Amino acid sequence: MNKTSDTTKDLSLALVGSGGAGVMTAGQTLLDAAAASGYYGLMTRATGPQIRGGEAAAILRLSGEPVECQDDRLDLLVALDWNKAERFADELILDAESLVIADPGQGEVPAWVGESGARLVEVPFDALTKEVRGARANTIAVGLVGQLIGLKGTDVEATVGRILENKGAKLIEAALAGLKLGRTAVDDLPQRQGLAGQPDQAEPRWLITGNDAAGLGAVRGGVRFCAAYPITPSTEIQEWLAAHLPELGGKLIQAEDELASINMCLGASFGGTPAMTATSGPGFSLMVEALGLATQAEIPVVVVDVMRGGPSTGIPTRSEQSDLDIAVHGAHGDAPRLVLAPNSIGDCVTTTQWAVHLAEALQCPAVVLSDQRLGQARAAIDPPPQCDWQANRKLATDELEDYRRFADTDDGVSPMALPGTAGGEYTATGLSHMESARPSASGMDHQRQLDKRRRKLEQFHFGDDWADIDGDGELVVLTWGSTTLPAREAVARMRSRGHAIRLISIRLLSPLNTEVLTEALASCRQLLIVEQSHGGQFHRYLRSRIELPDDTHLLARPGPLNIGPGDIVTAIENLDLEKVA
C-alpha cells in the first residue's frame, strides 16, 4: 500500500480517454463500489470545454479515512486511449512509484508519462472487447482496477448492476462478463498487491455530489420553487430538484434564460413560496439587476453560483473562485446581500440550508458560492449533521390597517403581507420608497430605507457558523470555499511535523464578521491567505474590511489547475517558521 500523504494511507488513481470512452462511468462505478466496501472516496473530473468529444479524466482517491481533496500524485493511471491526454500533464502527476496501464493499440504514450519514470504495463482493452459481445473497454478497466486494488468483486458487480438496471438484461450480462475479463487480465500484471488496504469500518457511505448536496440543502431549508436555465457546472442542481421538488409539492421550471429564471423566483417568493435558482458566472452577471430589485423590494431569494473559470465564457468545465467580487459588490447603488460559501461537499447541504433560512429571516437575497471543484465532484462521505434551519419569514397575517410594508423597525425586518392579505396591499417596487411602499424621491426616505436594509444584516446574530476555526497557533491559514479542502490536509501534514497552525475557513463572506475575525487573528504573527483566483479577490476583500497582520502572505492561483495540499505545504515551508516556533 502506497503512502501518499503524511496523515493518511490511501490510493490515488485516474482513468483517461476520449469523450465517449466511458471513463466517467468507470470512475463512478469504482467509487460507488468502494463505498459499498466501506471506503471513503472522492471522484473529480477533468474535461475539455467541448460539447462533445475531447479529452476526459476521472480522478479518484480512496481511503479507509475521510478524504476531501485529491492528492499531489497518482499511484495508478489507466489509459483507455491517449487522445489529447497531454492536456492533463499538469494535474495528473506521476513518479517512479506510479503504475501506468495503457492499451498499446490506442495511441502513442505521451512524453510526460515516459519522462515521469512511472512503470508502464500494456493491457489490450480494445482487443479484449472482441472476446465478449457487447463488452466495453471501460467495464473491463473497472474489473481490472477493482481486482488490482482489492475491492470485493461482489460489490463491483452489484454496483454495475445497479447503474445498468434500466438498460436491459443483455447489457448487464455483457458488462459482468467484461468485469470478469478485467479481473483475469490482472493475472498478467507483474505486480498484483492490493493498493488500497482495508477500511476501518465496513459501513456503506453516503454517495453524493456537491450539486446534489446543494439541492438537498435547499429543500431541507424549505425551498419549494426553482426556476433556472442550464449552465455548466451548475445544471445538476436543477436536475436533482426536478426529480425531488414534485415529491414535496414543489415545482421546477426551466426558464428561457437567466433573466427570466431569477424574476420567476422573485415572483414565487413575493407570493410566499421560498425560491431559489442555480447558475454560474455568466448567468450570475445577467441576474445582478434582479438581485438589486430583490434588495430594494426586500424579497428573499437564494442564488447558488457554481463558479467556473472566467471572464466571459472562460473555462466552463474547470473551477475558480473568481466570482467573489461580483457576489459581494455586484450592484449599482448600495445593495447589501448575504454571501455564503460551503467548504466541503457535505457542507453544500448545510450552507445552502442555512442560506435559505437567512434569506427568509432577513428578507433579502442570499448568494451561495460553490464551484466546479465542489459541485461536480462525487464523494463517499459520512452524512453531514442534521440542522434545524428552516424558512421562517416574518409575515403580517392579521387584518391590517395603515399597513407599512417597509416599516423602519428596530431590527430592520418588516412584516411582509402576502398577496390576498386583507389590508396588506402594497407595491413591490424597485423605486426608492416610503415605509408605506409608495415611491419617493425624498432624500430622507431614501436614507432611512438604506439604513434599514443595512442594519438588518449588521445587527443579526449569525452565531458561530460564520466560519470553521480549527487548532491554535501563531501561524494562521485563512481561506474559504473549496480551497478549504486542500488547506485542511496541508495543515494536518504540517501539524504531524510538530508545527502549531490555526486554520480559519470563512463560511459567511458577507456581511463579514469583522469583530470576531479580528479577534481570531489577534494572536497571529504570520498569516497565509489561500484562494483560487488570479487577482487575489479574497485577499483584497479582507484588506478592505479589517487590518491584517503585517506578516501576511498570499497563495493565489487561477483555474484550471487546482491548488493542492502540497502547494499549501510548500507555501507554509517558505514562511519564517522560526518566527512562530
Buried (B, 14 or more C-beta within 10 A) or exposed (E): BBEBBBBBBBBBBBBBBBBEBBBBBBBBBBBBBBBBBBBBBBBBBBBBBEEEEBBBBBBBBBBBEBBBBBBBBBBBBBBBBBBBBEBBBEBBBBEEBBBBBBBBEBBEBBEBBEEBEBBBBEBBBBEBBEEBEBBBBBBBBBBBBBBBBBBBBEBBBBBBEBBBEEEEEEEBBBBBBBBBBBBBBBEEBEEEEEBBBEBEEEEEBBBBBBBBBBBBBBBBBBBBBBBBBBBBBBBBBBBBBBEBBEEEEBBBBEBEEBBBBBBBBBBBBBEBBBBBBBBBBBBBBBBBBBBBBBBBBBBBBBBBBBBBBBEEEBBBBBBBBBBBBBBBBBBEEEBBBBBBBBBBBBBBBBBBBBBBBBBBBBBBBBBBBBBBBBBBBBBBBEEBEEBEBBBEBBEBEEEBEEBBBBBBBEEBBBBBBBEEBEEBEBEBBBEBBBBBBBEBEEEEBBEBBBEBBBBBBEEBEBEEBBBBBBBEBBBBBBBBBBBBBBBBBBBBBBBEEEBEBBBBBBBBBBBBBEEBBEEBBEEBBBBBBBBBBBEBBBBBBBEEBBEBBEBBBBBBBBBBBBBBBBBBBEBBEEBEBEEBE
